[in-house]
Amino acid sequence: MSTPAKPGLSLKARKRWSLVILLVGLPIYIVAAVTVMNWLGRPSILIELLVYLALGIVWALPFRFVFRGVGQADPDQS
């Protein structure tokens, strides 16, 4: 008999997607953030720091489910 499939991504799939997000998506996001900041002009250094800190946190929020548990051992393996 086969075991019922768990909903969501497997650990192997989450590891692959996390690599894609970190190696491809994050550099694209960084370039986009710097480009938008350059279009807005040069604000004071404190405001610029706050914006970059906020953007550094905001990029990861949609991907929490992908990164959750990636560094752990696979619970499905015995």
C-alpha positions, 0 to 999 in steps of 0.5 A: 500500500502507498502512504498518503502524500503530504500537502506542500513541498517536500524537503528536497523541493524546498532545498532546490527552491531556496537555492534558486531564490537565493542565487537568482531571485535575491540578486535580481531583487537587490538590483531592483531595489538599488535602481528604485533608490537611484530613481528617487534621488539620494535621501539622507543616509539614515533614511536610506539605511532604514529603507535598505533594512526594510527591503532586506527583511521584506524580500524574505517574507513571501518565501518563509514557507520555502526556507522553513526547515531547510537546514534540518535533517529530512524527517521522512528518512529513517 
